Amino acid sequence: MDDGASQEEYIRWVLEAYRKTPGTMGAIRRTDRVLAAQLYQRGISASVVENAFVLAATRRLMRPANAPPLGSIRSLAYFLPVIEEVLGLRVSPDYFQYLRHKLERIAPSR
């Protein structure tokens, strides 16, 4: 997504990416829409949000096989700490590309 997008385009993109992220319920709530608008107003780039979705989903799926199952993510707010973490990370974009490929291999089909 182009970071020069309008607020409406940004919100639509964030919510669709959230909905498609493995581990989420796939439902969008009003509070998710409000939070997406706040992320836009804070100037959080779409790539940071996407990287946070990928990082969190990969972590959730890479748990030990005998670990108790995790519940579905019910809110975009779940990703706020991971968004903040991604903002502070100093890693190559290749790292997130690696995680995307890993996620594609391990994530169940939606």
C-alpha positions in Angstrom: 0.0 0.0 0.0 1.2 3.4 -0.9 1.8 5.5 2.2 0.5 8.5 0.3 -3.0 7.0 0.5 -6.0 9.0 1.8 -7.2 8.3 5.3 -10.2 6.3 3.9 -7.9 4.1 1.7 -5.5 3.6 4.6 -8.3 2.5 7.0 -9.7 0.2 4.4 -6.3 -1.4 3.7 -5.4 -1.8 7.4 -8.8 -3.4 8.3 -8.6 -5.8 5.3 -5.0 -6.8 6.2 -6.1 -7.3 9.8 -9.1 -9.4 8.8 -6.9 -11.6 6.7 -4.2 -12.1 9.3 -4.0 -15.6 10.6 -5.3 -15.9 14.2 -7.9 -13.1 13.9 -11.6 -13.7 14.0 -11.9 -12.0 10.6 -14.5 -9.6 11.8 -14.2 -5.8 11.9 -15.7 -3.8 14.7 -16.3 -0.1 15.1 -13.4 0.2 17.6 -11.1 -1.4 15.0 -12.1 1.3 12.5 -11.5 4.0 15.1 -8.1 2.6 15.9 -7.1 2.4 12.2 -8.0 6.1 11.9 -5.8 6.9 14.9 -2.9 5.0 13.4 -3.3 7.0 10.2 -3.4 10.3 12.3 -0.2 9.2 14.1 1.5 8.7 10.8 2.1 5.0 11.3 3.0 3.7 7.8 1.1 0.8 6.3 4.3 -1.2 6.1 4.9 -0.9 9.8 1.3 -2.1 10.5 1.7 -5.0 8.0 5.1 -6.0 9.5 3.4 -6.0 13.0 0.7 -8.3 11.7 3.3 -10.7 10.2 5.5 -10.7 13.3 2.6 -11.3 15.7 1.0 -14.0 13.6 4.3 -15.8 13.1 5.0 -15.8 16.8 1.6 -17.2 17.5 1.9 -20.0 15.0 5.5 -20.9 15.9 4.6 -22.1 19.4 5.5 -25.6 20.5 3.1 -28.3 19.3 2.1 -29.2 22.9 1.3 -25.6 24.0 -2.3 -25.0 24.8 -4.2 -23.4 21.9 -4.5 -19.6 21.8 -7.9 -17.9 21.3 -8.7 -15.8 18.3 -7.6 -12.2 18.2 -10.7 -10.2 18.6 -9.4 -6.6 18.2 -7.0 -4.6 16.2 -5.8 -3.2 19.6 -4.1 -6.6 20.2 -1.4 -5.5 17.7 -0.7 -2.1 19.3 2.3 -3.3 21.4 3.7 -5.1 18.3 3.3 -2.0 16.2 5.3 -0.1 18.8 7.9 -2.9 18.8 8.2 -2.8 15.0 8.6 1.0 15.2 11.6 0.5 17.5 13.2 -2.4 15.6 16.3 -1.8 13.5 16.3 -4.8 11.3 16.5 -5.3 7.5 13.3 -5.4 5.6 14.5 -8.8 4.5 13.7 -10.1 8.0 10.0 -9.3 7.5 10.1 -10.9 4.0 11.5 -14.0 5.6 8.7 -14.0 8.2 6.1 -13.6 5.4 7.4 -16.6 3.6 7.5 -18.6 6.9 4.0 -17.5 7.7 2.7 -18.6 4.2 4.2 -22.1 4.8 2.8 -22.6 8.4 -0.5 -20.7 8.4 -3.6 -22.6 7.8 -5.6 -21.6 4.8 -8.4 -19.1 5.4 
